[in-house]
Amino acid sequence: MGTLKDKLVIFFAGSRLPRDFVVDHLARYLEEWLLSREGEEYLKSLGYQRQTTP
């Protein structure tokens, strides 16, 4: 079993999808996850806090 990064590299290396398409979708998914409750709790466990704008 490899890391998530290893699995993604293997999956997309065999994929015929354009690199920009893959990067865009991964970035969008990651952003949505980080803004979710689960993502926020994970970031808090790492010591990060969401900044609020004044």
C-alpha positions in Angstrom: 0.0 0.0 0.0 1.4 3.4 -0.9 0.5 6.9 0.1 -2.3 8.8 -1.5 0.2 10.7 -3.6 1.7 7.4 -4.9 -1.8 6.1 -5.8 -2.7 9.3 -7.6 0.6 9.3 -9.6 0.0 5.7 -10.6 -3.6 6.3 -11.5 -3.0 9.5 -13.6 0.1 8.1 -15.2 -2.0 5.6 -16.9 -4.8 8.1 -17.6 -5.3 9.8 -20.9 -6.8 12.9 -19.2 -5.0 16.2 -19.8 -2.7 17.2 -16.9 -4.5 20.6 -16.6 -7.9 18.9 -16.3 -6.6 16.5 -13.6 -4.9 19.3 -11.6 -8.0 21.5 -11.8 -10.3 18.8 -10.5 -8.0 17.7 -7.7 -7.6 21.4 -6.6 -11.3 21.9 -6.6 -11.9 18.7 -4.7 -9.2 19.6 -2.1 -10.6 23.1 -1.7 -14.1 21.8 -1.1 -12.8 19.2 1.4 -10.7 21.7 3.3 -13.8 23.9 3.7 -15.9 21.0 5.0 -16.2 20.2 8.7 -14.0 17.1 8.3 -11.3 19.2 6.6 -11.5 21.9 9.2 -11.1 19.4 12.0 -8.1 17.9 10.3 -6.5 21.3 9.9 -7.2 22.1 13.6 -5.5 18.8 14.5 -2.4 20.0 12.7 -2.5 23.3 14.6 -4.0 25.5 11.9 -7.0 27.9 12.4 -9.2 29.4 9.8 -8.6 33.2 9.5 -11.6 35.4 9.6 -11.6 38.7 7.6 -12.3 41.8 9.7 
